[in-house]
């Protein structure tokens, strides 16, 4: 028979395992690109706020935070850290269909939210184009999507709860602890663990697609006159075709009273098929640029002949798995993003085109989006009304291939800065410290707040290691 002491020990260990607290030591944490493996001390998968508070209070040393792991430059991990894997922290806390609000744990995915709110004919106000990311990750990068008339996700957040480095749980909003609110959203896990968020929802609607091909030089005036202030436009993006980078296909989904042609209200929860992978591989690797030519002159024009009508939630429920390549061993597909003031669009894209062509970047697509000015986050990428250039490309995984990416990335950052623009922080960390300071002039204020609430610098990752507080003055 076990002694009472041993019995208590076994019960305690069982409780820790059931809460996700003991997995294994020295686990490797990596992001979706597989370019940034980081050995952490241990990984825990919390299920309650209490789990998180206890883990913070009863540990010392660095803490890192990850969700769906689609940040692509080490923003989710730190060597020898206690790593929170938030994907099991995924419950709906409250849902009010009358007030059109929902409160969720931060590890929940947008798709899980859609499953809850679609029967009430409600839709997420702002999120990425894919629904398989976690809410906490989306808040930490202050994401955006294809929504017309919208901006960063912070615009749709009523409040958040966050666990700070001393284990305190506080609720923040634009009116309560605003310094924490505007630092944590877009703060890449540097302030604390975002544990809950209350989000403003909007109505679901039927939307109809229209497409148009035009020279890139016409796009800015087209958008400003036809799309920007449209009372019906819901989603919009414009795809720039490589390798010429001189033509663009605009795609707009507008609210309509027409009956839906796609009956499903949400896309099926299916993983990427071999067909999806084959299409991506053909686009990226076909000889003589055949894949890119076929997409521009055959595939997209044929798709453009159809005029589907579907639900807003259907268009917002893509799974990012459809972009997953067949292998990431020798090459990997990655994103970058640059933001330029709307009035400087025509100044920036020739610089972009020149750099990409001179550096022989294997670009699969460039998607142009629009965003309104950020309402106040300290690490705002939209310091004014901007166009976003989202670059989807393939690179090698060798060290020389990585260094080559660093060269052309710094060139593109310089081009964006030259037109008073910026670049996005969730991707590979190639910007030098001077570029970071120019792109994010309020970083010193952010880091001062971080030092106040996290004086031992416990919340860390590769991003904040790269831009140490002492270097931002």
Helices and strands as residue ranges (DSSP letters): H 4-18, E 25-29, E 38-44, H 49-57, E 63-66, E 82-85, G 86-88, E 92-96, E 101-105, H 110-117, G 118-120, E 122-124, H 135-141, G 153-156, E 157-163, E 169-172, H 178-184, E 193-203, E 206-215, G 216-218, H 219-222, I 223-227, E 233-240, E 247-255, H 274-285, G 287-289, H 290-294, I 295-299, H 300-304, E 309-311, H 312-315, G 320-323, E 331-341, G 342-344, H 345-358, E 362-371, E 386-396, H 399-418, E 422-423, H 433-439, H 443-453, H 462-466, G 469-471
